[in-house]
Amino acid sequence: MDASLPPVSERIVTAERTVRAPAEVLFELIADPARQPEWDGNDNLAHSEPDQRVRAVGDVFVTDLTNGQSRENHVVEFEEGRRIAWLPAPAGEQPRGHRWRWDLEPTDEGATLVRHTYDWTQLSDETRFPRALATTRSSLMASVDRLAALAEGSTEGSTEAQSRG
């Protein structure tokens, strides 16, 4: 193992915050790959075709990156409205062992605790190590914050429409 890499225990990065939106609204933004470039805090996602909404473990969705490459994302955890995780892989290849995960926990106040995790404890592709090292809590929080802005804006719009109706 490369001596410059952190110990395995430090290869799980997490960011979380409470968002003033229902878990269902947040989950739709995450589980629909066509919406992911709107909230990607790494500015790494360029485009995903519509009609790839994730519905179960085993689903695979394709995302085009800003560098021109495509990724097949293999869904390995799924609980509708609560949890989703995937392992990315270059198109036509097996996943390299890093996992992106989202956990949503509704609160009593109608808000949601959003937890975004990047886990590279099983990453086997050494060429990905520099990028993995660059994935910090603040880069994950950028995605959480963008997701929150979209979800809270969506919720405020529907609340305003209901109060006018």
DSSP file with accessible surface (Angstrom, degrees, kcal/mol):
  #  RESIDUE AA STRUCTURE BP1 BP2  ACC     N-H-->O    O-->H-N    N-H-->O    O-->H-N    TCO  KAPPA ALPHA  PHI   PSI    X-CA   Y-CA   Z-CA
    1    1 A M              0   0  167      0, 0.0     2,-0.3     0, 0.0     0, 0.0   0.000 360.0 360.0 360.0 145.4    0.0    0.0    0.0
    2    2 A D    >   -     0   0   81      1,-0.2     3,-1.7     2,-0.1     0, 0.0  -0.457 360.0-142.3 -66.7 125.8    1.1    3.5   -0.7
    3    3 A A  T 3  S+     0   0  101      1,-0.3    -1,-0.2    -2,-0.3     0, 0.0   0.729  97.6  63.6 -65.0 -20.5    2.4    5.1    2.5
    4    4 A S  T 3  S+     0   0   86      2,-0.1    -1,-0.3     0, 0.0    -2,-0.1   0.584  83.5  96.7 -82.2  -7.8    0.9    8.5    1.5
    5    5 A L  S <  S-     0   0   12     -3,-1.7     3,-0.1     1,-0.1     6,-0.0  -0.556  81.2-113.2 -80.4 146.4   -2.6    7.1    1.7
    6    6 A P        -     0   0   24      0, 0.0    -1,-0.1     0, 0.0    -2,-0.1  -0.332  44.3 -85.5 -70.2 160.4   -4.7    7.5    4.8
    7    7 A P    >   -     0   0   61      0, 0.0     3,-2.4     0, 0.0     4,-0.2  -0.243  43.9-103.8 -62.1 157.6   -5.5    4.5    6.9
    8    8 A V  G >  S+     0   0   78      1,-0.3     3,-2.2     2,-0.2   112,-0.1   0.864 120.2  64.4 -52.0 -38.4   -8.6    2.6    5.8
    9    9 A S  G 3  S+     0   0  101      1,-0.3     3,-0.3     2,-0.1    -1,-0.3   0.727 102.4  49.7 -61.4 -19.8  -10.6    4.1    8.7
   10   10 A E  G <  S+     0   0  125     -3,-2.4    -1,-0.3     1,-0.2    -2,-0.2   0.292  87.0  86.5-101.4   9.6  -10.1    7.5    7.2
   11   11 A R  S <  S+     0   0   13     -3,-2.2   109,-2.9    -4,-0.2     2,-0.5   0.129  70.2  84.5 -98.4  21.4  -11.3    6.6    3.7
   12   12 A I  E     -A  119   0A  81     -3,-0.3     2,-0.4   107,-0.2   107,-0.2  -0.987  61.5-171.4-121.2 117.6  -15.0    7.2    4.5
   13   13 A V  E     -A  118   0A  23    105,-3.0   105,-2.8    -2,-0.5     2,-0.4  -0.930   5.3-177.6-113.8 133.6  -16.0   10.8    4.1
   14   14 A T  E     -A  117   0A  52     -2,-0.4     2,-0.3   103,-0.2   103,-0.2  -0.981  13.5-177.7-135.4 143.7  -19.4   12.1    5.2
   15   15 A A  E     +A  116   0A   1    101,-2.3   101,-3.1    -2,-0.4     2,-0.3  -0.991  15.2 171.8-134.0 141.5  -21.3   15.4    5.1
   16   16 A E  E     +A  115   0A  81     -2,-0.3     2,-0.3    99,-0.2    99,-0.2  -0.994   8.8 157.2-149.4 155.0  -24.7   15.9    6.6
   17   17 A R  E     -A  114   0A  73     97,-1.7    97,-2.9    -2,-0.3     2,-0.4  -0.957  43.1 -97.5-164.8 162.5  -27.2   18.6    7.4
   18   18 A T  E     -A  113   0A  76     -2,-0.3     2,-0.4    95,-0.2    95,-0.2  -0.747  36.6-159.6 -88.5 134.1  -30.9   19.1    8.0
   19   19 A V  E     -A  112   0A   1     93,-3.1    93,-2.5    -2,-0.4     2,-2.2  -0.937  22.0-127.6-117.0 136.7  -32.8   20.2    4.9
   20   20 A R  S    S+     0   0  156     -2,-0.4    91,-0.2    91,-0.2   135,-0.1  -0.435  80.3  85.7 -82.7  66.1  -36.2   21.9    5.1
   21   21 A A  S    S-     0   0    1     -2,-2.2    -2,-0.2    91,-0.1   131,-0.1  -0.972  84.9 -92.7-158.5 151.8  -37.9   19.5    2.6
   22   22 A P    >>  -     0   0   46      0, 0.0     4,-1.9     0, 0.0     3,-0.6  -0.346  34.0-119.3 -67.6 149.5  -39.6   16.1    2.8
   23   23 A A  H 3> S+     0   0    1     88,-0.3     4,-3.2     1,-0.2     5,-0.2   0.859 112.5  60.4 -55.9 -36.3  -37.4   13.0    2.2
   24   24 A E  H 3> S+     0   0  112      1,-0.2     4,-1.8     2,-0.2    -1,-0.2   0.884 104.8  47.6 -62.5 -39.8  -39.6   12.1   -0.8
   25   25 A V  H <> S+     0   0   41     -3,-0.6     4,-1.4     2,-0.2    -1,-0.2   0.941 115.1  45.5 -66.4 -46.3  -38.7   15.4   -2.6
   26   26 A L  H  X S+     0   0    0     -4,-1.9     4,-1.6     1,-0.2     3,-0.3   0.923 110.5  53.9 -62.1 -44.0  -35.0   14.9   -1.9
   27   27 A F  H  X S+     0   0    1     -4,-3.2     4,-3.5     1,-0.2     5,-0.3   0.888 103.4  56.0 -62.5 -39.0  -35.0   11.3   -2.9
   28   28 A E  H  X S+     0   0   85     -4,-1.8     4,-1.0     1,-0.2    -1,-0.2   0.891 106.7  50.8 -60.7 -37.5  -36.6   12.1   -6.3
   29   29 A L  H  < S+     0   0   10     -4,-1.4    -1,-0.2    -3,-0.3    -2,-0.2   0.840 117.5  39.4 -68.4 -32.0  -33.7   14.4   -7.0
   30   30 A I  H  < S+     0   0    0     -4,-1.6    -2,-0.2    -3,-0.1    -1,-0.2   0.899 114.5  50.1 -82.5 -44.1  -31.2   11.8   -6.1
   31   31 A A  H  < S+     0   0    0     -4,-3.5    23,-2.8    -5,-0.2    -2,-0.2   0.592  97.3  75.1 -77.3 -10.0  -32.8    8.7   -7.6
   32   32 A D    >X  -     0   0   41     -4,-1.0     3,-2.3    -5,-0.3     4,-0.7  -0.865  67.7-162.6-102.4 100.9  -33.4   10.4  -11.0
   33   33 A P  G >4 S+     0   0    0      0, 0.0     3,-0.7     0, 0.0    -1,-0.2   0.794  86.4  66.9 -56.0 -27.4  -29.9   10.5  -12.7
   34   34 A A  G 34 S+     0   0   32      1,-0.2    14,-0.2    15,-0.2     4,-0.1   0.775 103.7  46.6 -65.2 -21.4  -31.1   13.1  -15.1
   35   35 A R  G X> S+     0   0   87     -3,-2.3     3,-1.3    -7,-0.2     4,-0.6   0.633  89.5  86.8 -91.3 -16.7  -31.4   15.5  -12.1
   36   36 A Q  H XX S+     0   0    2     -3,-0.7     3,-1.4    -4,-0.7     4,-1.3   0.863  79.1  59.9 -59.6 -38.7  -28.0   14.7  -10.6
   37   37 A P  H 34 S+     0   0   35      0, 0.0    -1,-0.3     0, 0.0    -2,-0.1   0.817  97.1  64.8 -60.7 -21.8  -25.9   17.2  -12.6
   38   38 A E  H <4 S+     0   0   90     -3,-1.3    -2,-0.2     1,-0.2    -3,-0.1   0.785 115.8  25.8 -68.6 -29.0  -28.1   20.0  -11.1
   39   39 A W  H << S+     0   0    7     -3,-1.4     2,-0.6    -4,-0.6   108,-0.4   0.416  83.2 128.2-117.1   1.2  -26.8   19.3   -7.6
   40   40 A D    ><  -     0   0    8     -4,-1.3     3,-1.2     1,-0.2   103,-0.1  -0.437  38.8-166.5 -64.3 110.0  -23.4   17.8   -8.2
   41   41 A G  T 3  S+     0   0   13     -2,-0.6    -1,-0.2     1,-0.2   101,-0.1   0.598  84.5  59.1 -75.4 -11.8  -21.1   19.8   -6.0
   42   42 A N  T 3  S-     0   0   44     98,-0.1    -1,-0.2   100,-0.0    -2,-0.1   0.480  99.3-134.0 -90.7  -5.8  -18.0   18.4   -7.7
   43   43 A D  S <  S+     0   0  100     -3,-1.2    -2,-0.1     1,-0.1    23,-0.0   0.878  72.1 121.6  50.6  41.2  -19.1   19.7  -11.1
   44   44 A N        +     0   0   36     21,-0.1    22,-2.3    22,-0.1     2,-0.5   0.654  46.0  80.4-103.5 -22.5  -18.1   16.3  -12.4
   45   45 A L  E     +B   65   0A  33     20,-0.2    20,-0.2     1,-0.2    -5,-0.1  -0.786  45.6 171.1 -96.9 125.3  -21.5   15.2  -13.9
   46   46 A A  E     -     0   0A  52     18,-2.8     2,-0.3    -2,-0.5    19,-0.2   0.859  59.6 -18.3 -97.0 -44.8  -22.4   16.5  -17.3
   47   47 A H  E     -B   64   0A  84     17,-1.8    17,-3.6   -10,-0.0     2,-0.4  -0.982  42.2-166.8-166.2 145.1  -25.5   14.6  -18.4
   48   48 A S        -     0   0    4     -2,-0.3    15,-0.1    15,-0.2     4,-0.1  -0.992  35.0-112.6-135.7 138.4  -27.7   11.6  -17.8
   49   49 A E        -     0   0  114     13,-0.4     3,-0.3    -2,-0.4   -15,-0.2  -0.334  38.6-107.5 -64.0 148.7  -30.4   10.4  -20.2
   50   50 A P  S    S+     0   0   74      0, 0.0    -1,-0.1     0, 0.0   -18,-0.0  -0.177  95.5  47.6 -67.8 171.9  -34.0   10.7  -18.8
   51   51 A D  S    S+     0   0  161      1,-0.1    -2,-0.1     0, 0.0   -19,-0.0   0.799  74.5 110.5  65.0  34.5  -36.0    7.6  -17.8
   52   52 A Q        +     0   0   44     -3,-0.3     3,-0.1    -4,-0.1    -1,-0.1   0.136  39.2 158.6-115.9  18.6  -33.3    6.0  -15.7
   53   53 A R        -     0   0   28    -21,-0.1     2,-0.2     1,-0.1   -21,-0.2  -0.129  44.5-119.7 -50.1 127.2  -35.0    6.5  -12.4
   54   54 A V        +     0   0    1    -23,-2.8    -1,-0.1     1,-0.1     3,-0.1  -0.547  43.0 161.5 -74.4 135.5  -33.5    4.1   -9.9
   55   55 A R        +     0   0  157      1,-0.3     2,-0.3    -2,-0.2    25,-0.2   0.485  57.1   7.8-130.2 -11.4  -36.1    1.6   -8.4
   56   56 A A  S >  S-     0   0   41     21,-0.1     3,-1.9    23,-0.1    -1,-0.3  -0.994  81.2 -78.2-165.7 159.0  -34.1   -1.3   -6.9
   57   57 A V  T 3  S+     0   0   86     -2,-0.3    19,-0.2     1,-0.2     3,-0.1  -0.410 115.4  40.2 -57.7 139.1  -30.7   -2.8   -6.0
   58   58 A G  T 3  S+     0   0   56     17,-2.6    -1,-0.2     1,-0.4    18,-0.1   0.138  83.0 128.7 100.4 -19.3  -29.2   -4.1   -9.3
   59   59 A D    <   -     0   0   53     -3,-1.9    16,-2.9    15,-0.1    -1,-0.4  -0.348  43.7-155.9 -64.0 151.2  -30.3   -1.2  -11.4
   60   60 A V  E     - C   0  74A  70     14,-0.2     2,-0.4    -3,-0.1    14,-0.2  -0.999   9.6-173.1-130.5 128.8  -27.6    0.4  -13.5
   61   61 A F  E     - C   0  73A   1     12,-1.9    12,-3.2    -2,-0.4     2,-0.4  -0.934  16.5-135.0-122.0 149.4  -27.7    4.0  -14.6
   62   62 A V  E     - C   0  72A  56     -2,-0.4   -13,-0.4    10,-0.2     2,-0.4  -0.872  18.7-174.2-108.5 134.0  -25.3    5.8  -17.0
   63   63 A T  E     - C   0  71A   1      8,-2.5     8,-2.9    -2,-0.4     2,-0.4  -0.990  18.0-140.0-127.1 133.8  -23.9    9.2  -16.4
   64   64 A D  E     -BC  47  70A  55    -17,-3.6   -18,-2.8    -2,-0.4   -17,-1.8  -0.798  24.2-142.1 -90.1 135.1  -21.7   11.3  -18.8
   65   65 A L  E >   -B   45   0A  11      4,-3.4     3,-1.9    -2,-0.4   -20,-0.2  -0.529  22.5-111.3 -94.6 164.5  -18.9   13.1  -17.1
   66   66 A T  T 3  S+     0   0   88    -22,-2.3   -21,-0.1     1,-0.3    -1,-0.1   0.723 116.5  62.8 -68.0 -18.2  -17.6   16.6  -17.8
   67   67 A N  T 3  S-     0   0   95    -23,-0.3    -1,-0.3     2,-0.1     3,-0.1   0.366 121.4-105.3 -87.0   5.0  -14.3   15.0  -19.0
   68   68 A G  S <  S+     0   0   68     -3,-1.9     2,-0.1     1,-0.3    -2,-0.1   0.320  83.4 119.1  91.8  -8.5  -16.2   13.2  -21.8
   69   69 A Q        -     0   0   94     -5,-0.1    -4,-3.4    21,-0.0     2,-0.3  -0.463  55.9-133.1 -85.5 163.2  -16.2    9.7  -20.2
   70   70 A S  E     -C   64   0A  38     -6,-0.2    21,-1.3    -2,-0.1     2,-0.4  -0.892  13.0-155.9-115.1 148.8  -19.3    7.7  -19.2
   71   71 A R  E     -CD  63  90A  30     -8,-2.9    -8,-2.5    -2,-0.3     2,-0.6  -0.982   8.9-148.1-124.2 135.3  -19.9    5.9  -16.0
   72   72 A E  E     -CD  62  89A  54     17,-3.0    17,-1.4    -2,-0.4     2,-0.6  -0.915  19.3-153.5 -96.5 123.9  -22.1    3.0  -15.3
   73   73 A N  E     -CD  61  88A  10    -12,-3.2   -12,-1.9    -2,-0.6     2,-0.7  -0.901   2.0-153.8-107.2 115.0  -23.4    3.3  -11.8
   74   74 A H  E     -CD  60  87A  44     13,-2.6    13,-2.3    -2,-0.6     2,-0.4  -0.797  14.4-135.2 -94.8 114.6  -24.4   -0.1  -10.2
   75   75 A V  E     + D   0  86A   4    -16,-2.9   -17,-2.6    -2,-0.7    11,-0.3  -0.541  32.9 165.3 -75.2 123.4  -27.0    0.3   -7.4
   76   76 A V  E     +     0   0A  48      9,-2.2     2,-0.3    -2,-0.4    10,-0.2   0.508  64.6  35.6-117.1 -12.3  -26.0   -1.7   -4.4
   77   77 A E  E     + D   0  85A  38      8,-1.4     8,-2.0   -21,-0.1     2,-0.3  -0.991  64.3 165.8-141.4 139.1  -28.3   -0.3   -1.7
   78   78 A F  E     + D   0  84A  43     -2,-0.3     2,-0.3     6,-0.2     6,-0.2  -0.894  14.6 160.5-159.3 124.7  -31.9    0.9   -2.1
   79   79 A E  E >>  - D   0  83A  94      4,-2.8     3,-2.9    -2,-0.3     4,-2.6  -0.901  49.8-111.4-139.6 111.2  -34.7    1.8    0.2
   80   80 A E  T 34 S-     0   0   95     -2,-0.3   -56,-0.1     1,-0.3     4,-0.1  -0.117  97.3  -0.4 -47.9 126.9  -37.3    4.0   -1.5
   81   81 A G  T 34 S+     0   0    4      1,-0.1    -1,-0.3   -57,-0.1   -54,-0.2   0.390 134.7  53.9  77.6  -3.3  -37.3    7.5    0.0
   82   82 A R  T <4 S+     0   0   85     -3,-2.9    22,-3.1     1,-0.3     2,-0.3   0.690 104.3  14.7-130.3 -42.5  -34.6    6.7    2.5
   83   83 A R  E  <  +DE  79 103A  80     -4,-2.6    -4,-2.8    20,-0.2    -1,-0.3  -0.995  45.6 166.9-150.2 141.0  -31.3    5.2    1.1
   84   84 A I  E     +DE  78 102A   0     18,-2.1    18,-2.9    -2,-0.3     2,-0.3  -0.978   7.3 172.2-151.3 137.7  -29.5    4.8   -2.2
   85   85 A A  E     -DE  77 101A   0     -8,-2.0    -9,-2.2    -2,-0.3    -8,-1.4  -0.993   5.2-176.0-145.8 146.3  -25.9    3.8   -2.9
   86   86 A W  E     -DE  75 100A  16     14,-2.2    14,-2.4    -2,-0.3   -11,-0.2  -0.974  22.8-137.5-142.8 157.2  -24.0    3.0   -6.1
   87   87 A L  E     -D   74   0A  32    -13,-2.3   -13,-2.6    -2,-0.3    12,-0.2  -0.964  28.1-142.4-111.1 116.3  -20.6    1.8   -7.3
   88   88 A P  E     +D   73   0A   7      0, 0.0     8,-1.1     0, 0.0     9,-0.3  -0.466  22.4 176.7 -79.0 153.0  -19.4    3.7  -10.4
   89   89 A A  E     -D   72   0A   1    -17,-1.4   -17,-3.0     6,-0.2     3,-0.1  -0.989  38.2 -96.5-149.4 147.0  -17.5    1.9  -13.1
   90   90 A P  E >   -D   71   0A  23      0, 0.0     3,-2.5     0, 0.0   -19,-0.2  -0.353  68.1 -76.1 -58.0 147.8  -16.1    2.9  -16.5
   91   91 A A  T 3  S+     0   0   55    -21,-1.3     3,-0.1     1,-0.3   -21,-0.0  -0.202 119.5   9.0 -52.2 128.7  -18.6    1.9  -19.2
   92   92 A G  T 3  S+     0   0   68      1,-0.3    -1,-0.3    -3,-0.1     2,-0.2   0.483 112.8  98.6  81.2   3.4  -18.4   -1.8  -19.9
   93   93 A E  S <  S-     0   0   89     -3,-2.5    -1,-0.3     1,-0.0   -21,-0.1  -0.706  77.6 -96.5-118.5 170.1  -16.2   -2.5  -16.9
   94   94 A Q        -     0   0  153     -2,-0.2    -1,-0.0     1,-0.1   -22,-0.0  -0.534  52.3 -88.2 -80.8 152.6  -16.6   -3.7  -13.3
   95   95 A P        -     0   0   33      0, 0.0    -6,-0.2     0, 0.0    -1,-0.1  -0.235  28.6-138.0 -58.4 149.6  -16.9   -1.2  -10.4
   96   96 A R        -     0   0   58     -8,-1.1    28,-3.0     2,-0.1    29,-0.5   0.444  50.2 -94.7 -92.7  -4.8  -13.5   -0.3   -8.9
   97   97 A G  S    S+     0   0   18      1,-0.4    25,-0.7    -9,-0.3     2,-0.4   0.500  82.8 120.7 109.7   3.3  -14.7   -0.4   -5.3
   98   98 A H        -     0   0    5    -10,-0.3     2,-0.4    24,-0.2    -1,-0.4  -0.811  44.1-154.1-103.6 147.3  -15.7    3.1   -4.3
   99   99 A R  E     - F   0 119A  72     20,-2.6    20,-2.6    -2,-0.4     2,-0.5  -0.965  12.2-158.7-126.9 133.4  -19.3    3.8   -3.2
  100  100 A W  E     -EF  86 118A  40    -14,-2.4   -14,-2.2    -2,-0.4     2,-0.4  -0.931  24.9-179.0-105.1 131.7  -21.5    6.9   -3.2
  101  101 A R  E     -EF  85 117A  66     16,-2.6    16,-2.9    -2,-0.5     2,-0.4  -0.990  19.2-166.0-139.0 143.4  -24.3    6.8   -0.7
  102  102 A W  E     -EF  84 116A   2    -18,-2.9   -18,-2.1    -2,-0.4     2,-0.4  -0.996   6.6-172.6-126.2 130.3  -27.2    9.0    0.4
  103  103 A D  E     -EF  83 115A  13     12,-2.5    12,-2.7    -2,-0.4     2,-0.5  -0.989   4.3-165.3-121.8 134.0  -29.2    8.4    3.6
  104  104 A L  E     - F   0 114A   4    -22,-3.1    10,-0.2    -2,-0.4    -2,-0.0  -0.981   5.6-176.2-123.0 125.8  -32.4   10.4    4.3
  105  105 A E  E     - F   0 113A  89      8,-2.4     8,-3.1    -2,-0.5   -23,-0.1  -0.941  21.5-137.4-124.2 107.6  -33.9   10.6    7.8
  106  106 A P  E     - F   0 112A  64      0, 0.0     6,-0.3     0, 0.0     2,-0.2  -0.323  19.4-147.1 -60.8 144.9  -37.2   12.5    8.2
  107  107 A T    >   -     0   0   38      4,-2.7     3,-1.4     1,-0.0     0, 0.0  -0.645  26.4-106.4-106.2 170.1  -37.5   14.7   11.3
  108  108 A D  T 3  S+     0   0  162      1,-0.3    -1,-0.0    -2,-0.2     4,-0.0   0.731 115.6  63.2 -67.0 -21.7  -40.5   15.5   13.3
  109  109 A E  T 3  S-     0   0  154      1,-0.0    -1,-0.3     2,-0.0     3,-0.1   0.279 120.9-101.1 -88.8   9.0  -40.5   19.0   11.9
  110  110 A G  S <  S+     0   0   53     -3,-1.4     2,-0.1     1,-0.3    -2,-0.1   0.563  91.0 112.1  82.7   6.3  -41.2   17.9    8.3
  111  111 A A        -     0   0    9    -91,-0.2    -4,-2.7   -89,-0.1     2,-0.4  -0.371  60.6-128.4 -98.5-175.6  -37.5   18.4    7.4
  112  112 A T  E     -AF  19 106A   0    -93,-2.5   -93,-3.1    -6,-0.3     2,-0.6  -0.995   6.6-134.0-141.6 132.1  -34.9   15.7    6.6
  113  113 A L  E     -AF  18 105A  30     -8,-3.1    -8,-2.4    -2,-0.4     2,-0.5  -0.776  30.4-159.3 -80.4 119.0  -31.5   14.9    7.9
  114  114 A V  E     -AF  17 104A   0    -97,-2.9   -97,-1.7    -2,-0.6     2,-0.5  -0.913  10.6-174.2-106.5 125.2  -29.4   14.3    4.7
  115  115 A R  E     -AF  16 103A  58    -12,-2.7   -12,-2.5    -2,-0.5     2,-0.5  -0.980   2.7-169.8-122.9 122.6  -26.2   12.3    5.0
  116  116 A H  E     -AF  15 102A   5   -101,-3.1  -101,-2.3    -2,-0.5     2,-0.4  -0.951  10.3-173.2-113.8 127.5  -23.9   12.0    1.9
  117  117 A T  E     -AF  14 101A  17    -16,-2.9   -16,-2.6    -2,-0.5     2,-0.5  -0.969  19.3-165.5-128.4 136.5  -21.0    9.5    2.1
  118  118 A Y  E     -AF  13 100A   0   -105,-2.8  -105,-3.0    -2,-0.4     2,-0.6  -0.988  15.8-173.0-116.1 118.4  -18.1    8.7   -0.1
  119  119 A D  E     +AF  12  99A  35    -20,-2.6   -20,-2.6    -2,-0.5  -107,-0.2  -0.950  18.7 163.2-118.2 113.4  -16.5    5.3    0.9
  120  120 A W    >   +     0   0    5   -109,-2.9     3,-1.3    -2,-0.6  -108,-0.1   0.060  39.5 116.2-118.1  28.3  -13.3    4.3   -0.8
  121  121 A T  T 3  S+     0   0   26   -110,-0.3    -1,-0.1     1,-0.3   -23,-0.1   0.788  85.5  40.0 -64.9 -26.0  -12.2    1.7    1.6
  122  122 A Q  T 3  S+     0   0  144    -25,-0.7    -1,-0.3    -3,-0.2     2,-0.2   0.272  81.4 136.7-105.8   9.3  -12.5   -1.0   -1.1
  123  123 A L    <   +     0   0   11     -3,-1.3   -26,-0.2   -26,-0.2    -3,-0.1  -0.407  23.6 174.8 -63.3 123.1  -11.1    1.1   -4.0
  124  124 A S        +     0   0   88    -28,-3.0     2,-1.0    -2,-0.2    -1,-0.2   0.588  51.5  90.8-106.3 -14.5   -8.8   -1.1   -6.0
  125  125 A D    >   -     0   0   27    -29,-0.5     3,-2.2     1,-0.2     4,-0.4  -0.731  56.8-165.4 -89.6 102.2   -7.9    1.2   -8.9
  126  126 A E  G >  S+     0   0  143     -2,-1.0     3,-1.2     1,-0.3    -1,-0.2   0.769  85.1  67.6 -61.7 -23.7   -4.8    3.1   -7.8
  127  127 A T  G 3  S+     0   0  115      1,-0.2     4,-0.3     2,-0.1    -1,-0.3   0.730  98.6  54.0 -68.0 -17.5   -5.2    5.7  -10.6
  128  128 A R  G <> S+     0   0   46     -3,-2.2     4,-2.6     1,-0.2    -1,-0.2   0.558  82.8  90.8 -89.3 -10.0   -8.4    6.8   -8.7
  129  129 A F  H <> S+     0   0   22     -3,-1.2     4,-2.9    -4,-0.4     5,-0.2   0.906  83.5  51.2 -57.5 -45.5   -6.5    7.4   -5.4
  130  130 A P  H  > S+     0   0   88      0, 0.0     4,-1.5     0, 0.0    -1,-0.2   0.932 113.4  45.6 -59.6 -41.2   -5.7   11.1   -6.1
  131  131 A R  H  > S+     0   0   97     -4,-0.3     4,-0.5     2,-0.2    -2,-0.2   0.906 112.6  51.1 -66.5 -40.1   -9.3   11.8   -7.0
  132  132 A A  H >< S+     0   0    0     -4,-2.6     3,-1.3     1,-0.2    -1,-0.2   0.925 108.6  51.3 -62.7 -43.4  -10.5    9.9   -3.9
  133  133 A L  H 3< S+     0   0   78     -4,-2.9    -1,-0.2     1,-0.3    -2,-0.2   0.824 106.6  55.5 -62.0 -31.1   -8.1   11.9   -1.7
  134  134 A A  H 3< S+     0   0   67     -4,-1.5     2,-1.1    -5,-0.2    -1,-0.3   0.567  83.1  95.9 -80.1  -8.9   -9.5   15.1   -3.1
  135  135 A T    <<  +     0   0    9     -3,-1.3     2,-0.2    -4,-0.5   -17,-0.1  -0.733  60.6 169.2 -86.0 101.9  -13.1   14.1   -2.2
  136  136 A T     >  -     0   0   59     -2,-1.1     4,-2.3     1,-0.1     5,-0.2  -0.568  52.4 -97.8-109.7 172.3  -13.4   15.9    1.1
  137  137 A R  H  > S+     0   0  142      1,-0.2     4,-2.8     2,-0.2     5,-0.2   0.894 124.0  53.9 -56.1 -41.1  -16.3   16.7    3.5
  138  138 A S  H  > S+     0   0   85      2,-0.2     4,-1.8     1,-0.2    -1,-0.2   0.881 106.6  50.1 -67.3 -34.6  -16.5   20.2    1.9
  139  139 A S  H  > S+     0   0   19      2,-0.2     4,-1.1     1,-0.2    -1,-0.2   0.897 113.3  46.6 -70.4 -35.8  -16.9   18.8   -1.6
  140  140 A L  H  X S+     0   0    0     -4,-2.3     4,-2.2     1,-0.2     3,-0.4   0.911 109.7  54.4 -67.3 -40.4  -19.6   16.4   -0.4
  141  141 A M  H  X S+     0   0   24     -4,-2.8     4,-3.3     1,-0.2     5,-0.2   0.852  99.7  61.4 -63.8 -31.4  -21.3   19.3    1.5
  142  142 A A  H  X S+     0   0   31     -4,-1.8     4,-2.1     1,-0.2    -1,-0.2   0.913 106.9  45.5 -60.1 -40.4  -21.3   21.3   -1.8
  143  143 A S  H  X S+     0   0    2     -4,-1.1     4,-2.7    -3,-0.4    -2,-0.2   0.923 113.0  49.6 -67.5 -43.9  -23.6   18.6   -3.2
  144  144 A V  H  X S+     0   0    0     -4,-2.2     4,-2.8     1,-0.2    -2,-0.2   0.931 111.8  49.1 -60.6 -43.6  -25.8   18.5   -0.1
  145  145 A D  H  X S+     0   0   69     -4,-3.3     4,-2.3     2,-0.2    -1,-0.2   0.905 112.5  46.7 -65.0 -41.3  -26.1   22.3   -0.2
  146  146 A R  H  X S+     0   0   95     -4,-2.1     4,-2.1  -107,-0.3    -1,-0.2   0.911 112.8  50.1 -67.0 -40.5  -27.1   22.3   -3.9
  147  147 A L  H  X S+     0   0    1     -4,-2.7     4,-2.8  -108,-0.4     5,-0.2   0.928 110.4  51.0 -60.9 -44.6  -29.5   19.5   -3.3
  148  148 A A  H  X S+     0   0    0     -4,-2.8     4,-3.3     1,-0.2     5,-0.4   0.919 107.6  52.2 -59.9 -44.5  -31.0   21.4   -0.4
  149  149 A A  H  X S+     0   0   63     -4,-2.3     4,-2.0     1,-0.2    -1,-0.2   0.918 112.9  44.9 -60.6 -42.6  -31.4   24.5   -2.5
  150  150 A L  H  X S+     0   0   50     -4,-2.1     4,-2.3     2,-0.2    -2,-0.2   0.942 117.6  43.4 -64.9 -47.9  -33.3   22.6   -5.2
  151  151 A A  H  X S+     0   0    0     -4,-2.8     4,-2.6     2,-0.2    -2,-0.2   0.914 115.1  47.5 -67.9 -43.8  -35.5   20.7   -2.8
  152  152 A E  H  X S+     0   0   20     -4,-3.3     4,-2.8    -5,-0.2     5,-0.2   0.900 112.7  50.2 -66.5 -37.3  -36.3   23.7   -0.6
  153  153 A G  H  X S+     0   0   37     -4,-2.0     4,-2.2    -5,-0.4    -2,-0.2   0.917 111.4  48.9 -64.6 -40.1  -37.1   25.8   -3.6
  154  154 A S  H  X S+     0   0   71     -4,-2.3     4,-1.9     2,-0.2    -2,-0.2   0.923 113.6  46.4 -64.6 -42.4  -39.4   23.0   -4.9
  155  155 A T  H  X S+     0   0   27     -4,-2.6     4,-2.4     2,-0.2    -2,-0.2   0.918 111.2  51.1 -68.3 -42.7  -41.1   22.8   -1.6
  156  156 A E  H  X S+     0   0   93     -4,-2.8     4,-2.7     1,-0.2     5,-0.2   0.918 108.9  52.5 -62.7 -40.3  -41.5   26.5   -1.2
  157  157 A G  H  X S+     0   0   36     -4,-2.2     4,-2.2     1,-0.2    -1,-0.2   0.927 111.8  44.4 -62.4 -42.7  -43.1   26.8   -4.6
  158  158 A S  H  X S+     0   0   57     -4,-1.9     4,-2.1     2,-0.2    -1,-0.2   0.877 113.1  51.7 -72.2 -32.7  -45.7   24.1   -3.9
  159  159 A T  H  X S+     0   0   74     -4,-2.4     4,-2.3     2,-0.2    -2,-0.2   0.935 111.1  47.7 -67.2 -42.6  -46.4   25.6   -0.5
  160  160 A E  H  X S+     0   0  100     -4,-2.7     4,-1.8     1,-0.2    -2,-0.2   0.915 111.1  50.9 -63.9 -41.8  -47.0   29.0   -2.0
  161  161 A A  H  X S+     0   0   49     -4,-2.2     4,-1.5    -5,-0.2    -1,-0.2   0.909 110.6  49.5 -63.2 -40.5  -49.2   27.6   -4.7
  162  162 A Q  H  < S+     0   0  148     -4,-2.1    -1,-0.2     1,-0.2    -2,-0.2   0.905 110.4  49.7 -66.3 -38.7  -51.3   25.8   -2.1
  163  163 A S  H  < S+     0   0   99     -4,-2.3    -1,-0.2     1,-0.2    -2,-0.2   0.824 112.8  47.0 -73.1 -26.2  -51.7   28.9    0.0
  164  164 A R  H  <        0   0  180     -4,-1.8    -1,-0.2    -5,-0.2    -2,-0.2   0.755 360.0 360.0 -78.9 -28.8  -52.8   30.9   -3.1
  165  165 A G     <        0   0  102     -4,-1.5    -2,-0.1    -5,-0.2    -3,-0.1   0.903 360.0 360.0 -73.2 360.0  -55.2   28.2   -4.1
